[in-house]
Amino acid sequence: MTTGSSGPLLRFQALCLDTDAAHLEQVAAFWSTALGWEREPGHGGAVLRGEGPGASLWIDVVPEPRTVKHRTHLDVRVDDVETLVAAGARVDDATSFPWVVLRDPEGGELCAFPTREDRGPGLYEVCTDCGPDPLPITRWWAEVLGAHAGQDEGDDWAHLASVEGAPFELWVFCPVPEPKTAKNRFHLDFRATRPDTVDLLVQRGATVLRAPDREISWHVLADPDGNELCVFPAEGS
């Protein structure tokens, strides 16, 4: 486990997805099917919940439409890709990889992997694009989460494993040639483990994009690669 002298600064809390109002119902229904999570009533957007406190996807309505490739996307396992197609996805590439690349009803990318004897359908991985060397950002996240950073021989991507409280097996960082140009449609929410978490994250290279104000009670930050994350106050703060 990779930790600093202060220990893990963040604990996983939830997954979040932005969508425009026109696609909300289609996107919520699709991801409910893809993840096997039920929709909760009573939210301005939509909330999907599975088993366990970290198994939640908050779908928030935003004014801006999707314009670029998802910088962060989800990988799922399915018995049959046609299940996702019937739920509103379209196949983008079924032949180039050992997995199938699809788009959800708003056009956001996702990857579908087959189930295994020990891995049933549902959420598999979170994948985030990065620069040519994935290890620096992977190690940064391993440090602040107290997770395991790894890179298998021959792979150009790196991964995090054993993210406490997370409903996914791995968080994978994949090198791509294009830079980040727009706000991520997918991001992760975290709970601070201590009152000075945000200050310590900034010292380690994060940037505060928005502090708590009259509308929100959490911090919006960007990691050293510019990926957005939300940090909620430590319990009892």
C-alpha positions as CSV (number, residue, x, y, z in Angstrom):
1,M,0.0,0.0,0.0
2,T,1.3,3.4,-0.9
3,T,0.7,6.1,1.8
4,G,2.4,9.2,2.9
5,S,3.3,10.2,6.4
6,S,-0.2,11.6,6.9
7,G,-1.9,8.4,5.6
8,P,-4.7,8.4,3.0
9,L,-6.3,11.8,2.5
10,L,-9.4,10.6,0.7
11,R,-12.0,7.9,0.9
12,F,-14.1,7.0,-2.2
13,Q,-17.7,8.1,-2.0
14,A,-19.5,8.0,-5.3
15,L,-19.3,8.1,-9.1
16,C,-20.8,11.1,-10.9
17,L,-21.9,11.6,-14.5
18,D,-23.0,14.9,-16.2
19,T,-25.7,14.8,-18.9
20,D,-27.9,17.3,-20.6
21,A,-31.6,17.5,-19.7
22,A,-32.7,16.0,-23.1
23,H,-30.8,12.8,-22.4
24,L,-31.4,12.4,-18.6
25,E,-34.1,9.7,-18.7
26,Q,-32.4,7.7,-21.4
27,V,-29.0,7.9,-19.7
28,A,-30.4,7.0,-16.3
29,A,-32.3,4.0,-17.7
30,F,-29.2,2.8,-19.7
31,W,-26.8,3.0,-16.8
32,S,-29.3,1.3,-14.5
33,T,-29.2,-1.6,-16.9
34,A,-25.5,-1.6,-17.5
35,L,-24.6,-1.5,-13.8
36,G,-27.5,-3.4,-12.4
37,W,-28.2,-0.6,-10.0
38,E,-31.7,0.7,-9.1
39,R,-32.8,4.3,-9.5
40,E,-33.7,6.3,-6.4
41,P,-36.5,8.8,-6.6
42,G,-36.3,12.4,-5.3
43,H,-33.2,13.9,-7.0
44,G,-33.0,16.7,-9.5
45,G,-31.1,14.5,-11.8
46,A,-30.9,10.8,-11.0
47,V,-29.2,8.5,-8.4
48,L,-28.5,4.9,-9.1
49,R,-27.5,2.6,-6.2
50,G,-26.2,-0.9,-5.9
51,E,-25.1,-2.9,-2.9
52,G,-22.7,-1.3,-0.5
53,P,-22.2,2.4,0.5
54,G,-19.9,3.2,-2.5
55,A,-22.0,1.7,-5.2
56,S,-23.8,4.8,-6.3
57,L,-23.9,6.9,-9.5
58,W,-25.1,10.4,-9.3
59,I,-26.3,11.7,-12.7
60,D,-26.4,15.5,-12.7
61,V,-28.1,17.7,-15.3
62,V,-25.7,20.3,-16.8
63,P,-26.4,23.0,-19.4
64,E,-23.5,22.2,-21.7
65,P,-23.9,19.3,-24.2
66,R,-21.3,16.6,-24.6
67,T,-18.7,17.8,-27.1
68,V,-15.6,15.7,-26.7
69,K,-14.5,12.1,-26.0
70,H,-15.0,11.1,-22.4
71,R,-11.7,11.6,-20.6
72,T,-12.9,9.2,-17.9
73,H,-15.2,6.3,-18.7
74,L,-16.6,3.1,-17.2
75,D,-15.9,-0.4,-18.2
76,V,-18.6,-3.0,-17.5
77,R,-18.9,-6.7,-17.7
78,V,-21.9,-8.2,-19.6
79,D,-23.2,-11.6,-20.6
80,D,-24.3,-10.2,-24.0
81,V,-23.5,-6.8,-25.5
82,E,-27.0,-6.9,-27.1
83,T,-28.4,-6.2,-23.6
84,L,-26.7,-2.8,-23.7
85,V,-27.7,-2.1,-27.3
86,A,-31.3,-2.9,-26.3
87,A,-31.0,-0.4,-23.4
88,G,-29.9,2.4,-25.8
89,A,-26.2,2.0,-26.5
90,R,-24.7,1.7,-29.9
91,V,-21.6,-0.3,-30.8
92,D,-18.6,1.9,-31.9
93,D,-15.9,-0.8,-32.3
94,A,-16.5,-4.6,-31.9
95,T,-13.4,-5.9,-33.6
96,S,-10.2,-3.9,-32.6
97,F,-9.9,-5.1,-29.0
98,P,-10.8,-8.0,-26.8
99,W,-13.6,-5.8,-25.5
100,V,-16.4,-3.9,-27.3
101,V,-16.4,-0.1,-27.4
102,L,-19.9,1.4,-27.2
103,R,-21.6,4.8,-26.7
104,D,-24.3,5.5,-24.2
105,P,-27.5,7.3,-25.2
106,E,-25.8,10.7,-25.0
107,G,-22.8,9.5,-27.0
108,G,-20.4,8.9,-24.1
109,E,-17.9,6.1,-24.4
110,L,-17.9,2.9,-22.4
111,C,-16.3,-0.5,-22.8
112,A,-18.0,-3.9,-22.4
113,F,-16.0,-7.0,-21.3
114,P,-17.3,-10.5,-21.1
115,T,-18.3,-12.0,-17.7
116,R,-16.2,-14.7,-16.2
117,E,-16.9,-17.5,-13.8
118,D,-15.8,-15.4,-10.9
119,R,-16.9,-12.0,-12.3
120,G,-20.6,-11.4,-13.1
121,P,-22.2,-8.6,-14.9
122,G,-21.9,-5.0,-13.7
123,L,-19.2,-2.4,-13.1
124,Y,-15.6,-3.6,-13.7
125,E,-13.2,-0.6,-14.0
126,V,-12.9,3.2,-14.1
127,C,-10.6,4.4,-16.9
128,T,-9.0,7.8,-17.1
129,D,-7.0,9.1,-20.1
130,C,-3.6,10.6,-19.3
131,G,-0.3,11.6,-21.0
132,P,2.4,9.3,-22.4
133,D,3.6,8.2,-18.9
134,P,0.7,7.0,-16.7
135,L,2.8,6.3,-13.6
136,P,3.1,9.8,-12.1
137,I,-0.7,10.4,-11.9
138,T,-1.4,6.7,-10.9
139,R,1.1,7.1,-8.1
140,W,-0.3,10.4,-7.1
141,W,-3.8,8.9,-6.6
142,A,-2.3,5.8,-4.9
143,E,-0.7,8.2,-2.4
144,V,-3.8,10.2,-1.6
145,L,-6.1,7.1,-1.5
146,G,-3.7,4.6,0.2
147,A,-4.2,2.3,-2.7
148,H,-1.9,0.0,-4.7
149,A,-0.3,1.4,-7.9
150,G,0.9,-1.1,-10.5
151,Q,1.8,-1.5,-14.1
152,D,2.1,-5.0,-15.7
153,E,5.1,-5.8,-17.9
154,G,4.3,-4.9,-21.5
155,D,1.4,-2.7,-20.7
156,D,1.4,1.0,-21.5
157,W,-1.3,1.7,-18.9
158,A,-1.1,1.7,-15.1
159,H,-3.7,0.9,-12.6
160,L,-4.9,1.4,-9.0
161,A,-6.2,-1.6,-7.0
162,S,-7.6,-1.9,-3.5
163,V,-9.3,1.5,-3.5
164,E,-11.1,1.3,-0.2
165,G,-14.9,1.5,-0.5
166,A,-14.9,1.6,-4.3
167,P,-17.4,-0.6,-6.2
168,F,-14.9,-1.2,-9.1
169,E,-12.0,-3.6,-9.3
170,L,-9.4,-1.2,-10.8
171,W,-8.9,2.4,-11.7
172,V,-6.9,2.4,-14.9
173,F,-4.9,5.3,-16.4
174,C,-4.5,5.0,-20.1
175,P,-2.1,7.2,-22.2
176,V,-3.6,9.0,-25.1
177,P,-2.2,11.5,-27.6
178,E,-4.8,14.2,-27.2
179,P,-4.7,16.7,-24.2
180,K,-7.7,17.4,-21.9
181,T,-9.7,20.2,-23.4
182,A,-13.1,20.2,-21.5
183,K,-14.6,19.5,-18.2
184,N,-14.9,15.7,-17.6
185,R,-18.3,14.3,-18.0
186,F,-17.5,11.5,-15.5
187,H,-15.8,12.3,-12.2
188,L,-15.4,10.7,-8.7
189,D,-16.5,12.1,-5.4
190,F,-14.5,11.5,-2.2
191,R,-14.8,12.1,1.5
192,A,-11.9,13.9,3.3
193,T,-10.3,11.8,6.0
194,R,-9.1,14.9,8.0
195,P,-9.9,18.6,8.3
196,D,-6.8,19.7,6.4
197,T,-7.2,17.3,3.5
198,V,-7.8,20.0,0.8
199,D,-4.7,22.0,1.9
200,L,-2.6,18.8,1.8
201,L,-3.9,17.9,-1.7
202,V,-3.0,21.4,-2.9
203,Q,0.5,21.0,-1.5
204,R,0.7,17.8,-3.5
205,G,-0.3,19.4,-6.8
206,A,-4.1,19.6,-6.8
207,T,-5.9,22.8,-7.7
208,V,-9.0,24.2,-6.1
209,L,-11.6,25.0,-8.8
210,R,-14.4,26.0,-6.4
211,A,-14.6,26.3,-2.6
212,P,-17.8,25.8,-0.6
213,D,-20.3,28.6,-1.0
214,R,-24.0,29.3,-0.7
215,E,-24.8,26.6,-3.2
216,I,-22.4,23.7,-2.4
217,S,-20.8,22.4,0.8
218,W,-17.9,20.6,-0.8
219,H,-14.7,21.6,-2.6
220,V,-14.3,21.0,-6.4
221,L,-10.6,20.3,-7.2
222,A,-8.6,19.2,-10.2
223,D,-5.8,16.6,-9.8
224,P,-2.3,17.3,-11.3
225,D,-3.6,16.2,-14.7
226,G,-6.6,18.5,-14.5
227,N,-9.2,15.9,-13.8
228,E,-12.1,17.2,-11.7
229,L,-13.0,15.6,-8.3
230,C,-15.3,16.6,-5.5
231,V,-14.1,16.5,-1.9
232,F,-16.7,16.4,0.9
233,P,-15.8,17.5,4.4
234,A,-14.4,14.9,6.9
235,E,-17.0,13.3,9.1
236,G,-17.6,15.5,12.1
237,S,-16.1,18.6,10.5
